[in-house]
Amino acid sequence: MNEGLTAVNQRADDSAKESAMMPDMSALTNMAAGMHKMGLSQKERSVNLLAAKLGVEAQPGDKLLSPQSLSQVMITRAQAAGRSEAEI
């Protein structure tokens, strides 16, 4: 009987050691979410700077566009607003 209790206690100790060595998934998730949000903020800032440079308004979905698509969309908006290629 003592052997059984010793084995159970040893398993509990081993499990506690393993748990202590595992990363805090909540902290990792929060860090990943924060980094993602910072990336979106930087992209949104870039979109707003480009829109201001071209004299057009940024649209809500612009930050989801690839850089090439964004450039094309912004140039098209600038031309539709009457900006010449020399101004762009």
Secondary structure, 3 states (H helix, E strand, C coil): CHHHHHHHHHHHHHHHHHHHHCCCHHHHHHHHHHHHHHHHHHHHHHHHHHHHHHCCCCCHHHHHCCHHHHHHHHHHHHHHCCCCCCCC
